[in-house]
Amino acid sequence: MQASWNGSVIARSDDIVTVEGNAYFPPEALVEGCFQPSSHRSVCGWKGEAHYYDVVVNGQVNANAAWFYPDPSPAAAEIRGRVAFWKGVQVNQG
C-alpha cells in the first residue's frame, strides 16, 4: 500500500496493519523529509494516547495529518509505533 499527499508518495509498504479501517504503516515505510513532529496529542479510549506528525510536501504543510501510538494499550500492541493518515492523505494499493 502507499500513502500520498500533494502529488507525492509519503509512505509505501506491504507490511500494513489495519485497525478501525485505518492502514498503519511501519515507521521505516515513511519517506524521509516528509514528516515533522507535532506537539498535538489525542486520546483513544482503547488504544491510548496518539502522537502526531505534520506531513510536509513541496513546502506545503498538512498539520497533524499522521498519527501513531508510541505506547499503546495492550489491546492495541500490534500498532505500536506504526503510522496512519487522515486529512486528505490518500491511502491505496500502490
N, C-alpha and C positions, 0 to 999 in steps of 0.2 A: 504494500500500500504506500501511498505517498500523500503528503500534505503540501498544499501550495497556497500562496497568497501574493497578491500584487504581481502576478505573472511569473513568480519564481517558486521552484520546489524548495521547501524549507525542511523537509524530513522525508526519509524513504526507508522502508524496512519490510521484510517478510515476517518478522517476529512481532506480531501485534496481539495484544490482549484487549478484548472488548468487554467493557463494563457499562451497563445502562446505555447502550447504543453508541458509546464513545470509544474510538480506537486509541489505545495507549501505546505510544512508540517507545522503544528503549532509548536511553539518553544518547547512545552512540549513533543513532539514526538522524540526529539533528544536524543540520548544515551549519558549520561553524560561521560565526559572524552574523547570524540571523536572529540571535536571541540575546536579550539583556535582562538581567534580574530585575524584578519589580518588588516593591515592598508590600504590595497588595496581598491580603490573605482572606480566605473564607473557610467556613466550617461545614462539613457534611456530617449529618448525624451518625452515619455508619462507616464512613471512610476516614474521617478525621480532618485535620487542617490542611487545606490546599495552599500551596505557594504558586506564584505566577511568574511568567516571563512576558516581557514586551516582545513582539515579533517586529523585526526591522528588515525591510527590503527596499533597496534603492532609495535610501534616505527617508522613506515613509515609515511611521511607527504605528503599530496596531497594539495599543496598550492592553496589557493583561490578556492577550489572546491565546496564551498557552498556560496550562496549569499542570501541577504534579504534586504528589504526596510524598514528601521525603521520609515521613514516619507514620504510615497509615495504621489504622486499627488492624488487629489480627484478621478480621473478616476481609480486609482489602489488601492483604500482604502481597498478592500477585501483581499489584500495580506500583509497588514501592519504587520511587524514582522515575517511573515512566511518565511520558508527557502526552497530554491530549490537547485538543484545539477547539476553538469556537470563534465567534466574532468575525465571520466572513472567511475564515481559513477553510479551504476545500479539502476534504479527505476522501480519497477514492482509490480504486485499483490503479496502480502505476504501470 
